[in-house]
Structures are given as structure tokens and as C-alpha cells.
């Protein structure tokens, strides 16, 4: 009898322990994240997904691709996305339009441009002046890839209207196909597309726009002002996951990073991924922390002014929210 009572008590205790654990477990909160393109350029983000850093912060990522900053911003403002990874310039346009519930950058992911100039032939001694009289497939007018290209051309003494021709009427996802079909002498491409053109023999990477332009807050995470105000815990946990991934990416080799993000780029061989990541690491592409500094905003506004796309400069403290990034850096060791 005593043995039976002991067994019943033990079973009840175990049931209580299991139920207690289940009660303490919180369901993951789904975050609809829209990325401007799907690229190895955003490797730390995929590290955060694959290493479980988002899940550790109570977040389940529902990822979609905008295929252009304008489309990603539309997804954010139309409530088709909670957070978007896109160019800083897209948020500046919205702010200057007087939108009340504008998109605020709260974490910076990349600190250099991630695109490369691809030529039809190998040019080991390439100089930007070699573009004189040539035709280049650029980007959408007003978009950061195009404005950065124009900034670099001017920096190298080239007149974009007189010295060469830039093609701006090809959609972002179609530029590589157009180049392969013999349109243009050069094209500006992100990875893994640039390396894919090399692998197919259709082109050769001859220059890095990231190296040439310097440190630029090329891509940042944004959320609408209303979401940041109503759910600051979500934004903090999201930023924590990104910072963990930034730290992990800084501390690991291209081989280790490639192995982790391979599931997100099944169309690329592991060798190709390693080469791409090495290329990005060498030019210090990824920011070591998510804090968006004031001088970075000023540089991107210089680039926008050069492109004739900036109506007025935006106030740093009002447009950018750094509290979450600074908290992450302070608390995560």
C-alpha cells in the first residue's frame, strides 16, 4: 500500500513538473521580415536564422523578398511586413514626404555596398576611366545601387551623362539575364549573381563598389514608428538576434559561415559560397554591431545629393532609433 502511494505521489510530481514546464514555455512570435533581395550580402541575417538566434529571442521569422527597396518599403507601409531590410535612402524618401507613421531604421547590418562591377572580359588592371564610351547596366533611378554608381563615377572624374551610358530601365532581377543576352558592356550585380556570371563565363568581376565608396550604411532594418512604440520588446529581441549573428560572423571563417548558410543558398556550391563570403569579409562588408552612427547618415545623404535625389536632410535623432542597438551591445557579451 505504501509502495502504491509512493508511486502515485511520484507520478503526480512528474506530471506537475511537465505541466509546469509547458506553462513556462512561450510560443514564438512570428515576425514578417521582408528583405530587399535574397543575397549572401546579408549573411549575418541567415546566420541568425540557421543558428537559432531568432528562436532564442522568442521570434519565428517569416521571410519574403521585395526585389527592390521601393517594393520592400511598400510592404512595410501597407502592413504586409513587420520589419524590412532595405536601403537607408528608402526611409529618407518616406520621411521627407511627411508620412506620419514613417519607417525608422533601428539596426544596421551592412557597412559597405555589396555589389560589383562585372565586365565581359577579364580586366586585371581595370580603372574606372576604362568606362568612357561604354554602356553600363545600372540600377533604378533614385535607388542606392544607382546613386552609389554615380557617386563613384563622379569621384573618378567621369560625367555620367557625357562620358558613358547607364541603362536604368531593366528590373533588378533581370539585369544579369540582360547582360548574358549581350546587352551592355558592364553590369552592376550583387552576390551570388556576380559570381554566377563568372562561373558561366558570361562576365568577370573587375571592381567592388563597396571598396570604392567607403563605409556606407547600405542596408538597415526598419519598422514603422507605430510598431516600435507599441512593441519595443519585439524590436529589442530582433536586434539582439542580429547582434549575436554579427558577432558570430566576425568571429568565424568563410568556410564556417558558408556551412551554416548553405540551406539558404542551395543553388550555390559550398566552394562558391566560400569565395563570395571571403570577398565580402576582405572588404569589411558586415558591421560588427547594429548601431547606426551619425556620420554614416551624413555620407549617405552626400551620395543622395550627388544623385540629385535628396529634397532635404533628415534629423538623425528623429529619423534613426539607436536605443535597441545600443542596448544589445551593452547587454550581450
DAUR-V735105 format. One record per pair of residues at least 12 apart in sequence whose ideal C-beta (glycine too) atoms are under 6 Angstrom apart, sorted by the first residue. I is the first residue (numbers start at 1). GAP is how many residues later the second one is. D is the distance in Angstrom with one decimal. If there is no record, write none. Layout:
i = (I I)
gap = (GAP GAP)
d = (D D)
//
This chain:
i = (28 28 29 29 30 30 31 31 31 32 32 32 33 33 33 34 34 34 34 34 34 35 35 36 36 36 36 38 39 39 40 40 40 41 41 41 43 43 44 44 44 44 46 46 47 47 47 47 48 48 48 49 50 53 53 53 54 57 57 57 58 59 67 67 68 69 69 69 69 72 72 73 76 83 83 84 85 85 87 88 88 88 89 89 91 91 91 92 95 95 96 101 101 101 102 103 103 104 104 104 105 105 105 105 106 106 106 106 107 107 107 107 107 108 108 108 108 108 109 110 110 110 111 111 112 112 112 113 113 113 113 113 114 115 115 115 115 116 116 116 117 117 117 117 118 118 118 118 118 118 119 119 119 122 123 126 126 128 131 132 134 134 135 135 135 136 136 137 137 137 137 137 137 138 138 138 141 142 145 147 147 148 148 149 150 151 151 152 152 167 175 176 176 176 180 191 192 192 195 195 208 210 211 216 216 217 217 217 235 236 239 239 239 239 240 242 243 243 243 246 249 250 254 254 254 254 255 257 258 258 258 258 289 290 291 291 292 294 297 301)
gap = (30 32 29 30 30 32 28 30 51 30 49 50 28 30 50 30 32 38 41 47 50 30 50 30 33 36 50 27 151 152 151 152 236 73 149 150 214 218 201 202 205 242 215 218 198 201 202 213 193 194 197 12 210 188 191 192 187 180 183 184 179 178 105 106 104 17 18 21 74 12 14 17 27 138 140 138 134 136 57 129 132 212 55 215 12 14 131 222 219 224 215 123 124 125 123 119 121 121 124 217 115 117 187 215 115 129 215 218 114 132 135 183 218 109 112 179 182 184 110 108 109 175 104 176 98 171 173 35 96 97 100 105 76 30 73 75 94 78 89 92 69 71 89 90 69 71 76 79 85 87 67 85 87 82 83 80 81 28 33 31 30 51 30 49 50 30 50 30 33 38 42 47 50 28 30 50 27 167 43 156 160 61 65 39 157 152 155 60 61 17 12 13 17 21 22 85 76 84 77 81 75 73 72 83 84 75 79 83 89 88 51 85 86 89 88 48 47 85 89 42 37 38 20 23 24 27 19 20 12 15 16 19 40 35 31 34 28 22 19 12)
d = (5.9 3.9 5.8 5.8 4.9 5.4 5.3 5.8 5.2 4.8 4.8 4.7 5.3 5.3 5.2 5.0 5.1 4.9 4.5 3.8 4.6 5.8 4.5 5.1 5.3 4.7 4.3 5.0 4.8 5.9 4.7 5.5 4.8 3.4 5.5 6.0 5.9 5.8 4.2 5.1 4.6 5.5 4.2 4.5 4.3 5.7 5.6 5.6 4.8 5.9 3.7 5.7 5.0 4.2 4.4 5.4 4.6 3.8 5.2 4.7 5.8 5.9 5.7 5.3 5.1 4.5 4.6 4.2 5.9 4.6 4.3 4.5 5.5 5.7 5.0 5.3 5.8 5.6 4.1 5.0 5.4 5.2 5.1 5.9 4.7 5.9 5.4 5.6 5.2 5.6 4.7 5.1 5.4 5.0 5.8 4.2 5.7 5.4 5.9 5.0 4.1 5.1 5.7 5.1 6.0 5.8 4.7 5.2 4.3 4.8 5.5 3.7 5.2 5.2 4.9 5.2 5.5 4.4 5.2 4.7 4.6 5.8 5.0 4.3 3.5 5.7 4.8 5.3 4.3 4.1 5.4 5.3 5.5 5.7 5.2 4.9 5.1 4.5 4.7 5.5 5.8 5.9 5.5 4.2 5.0 5.4 5.6 5.5 4.0 5.7 5.3 5.3 4.7 4.7 4.5 4.1 5.7 3.8 5.1 5.0 5.3 4.2 4.6 4.8 5.0 5.2 4.5 4.8 6.0 5.0 5.7 4.2 4.0 4.3 5.6 5.9 5.2 5.0 6.0 5.4 3.8 5.7 5.4 5.9 5.2 4.6 5.0 4.9 5.8 5.9 5.5 5.8 4.8 6.0 4.6 4.6 5.1 5.8 5.7 5.5 5.8 5.1 5.0 6.0 5.9 5.8 4.2 5.7 5.2 5.0 5.8 4.2 5.7 4.9 5.0 5.5 5.4 4.1 5.7 5.9 5.7 5.3 4.9 4.0 4.4 5.9 5.6 5.2 5.6 3.9 4.6 5.6 5.1 4.0 5.7 4.3 5.1 4.8 5.5 5.3)
//
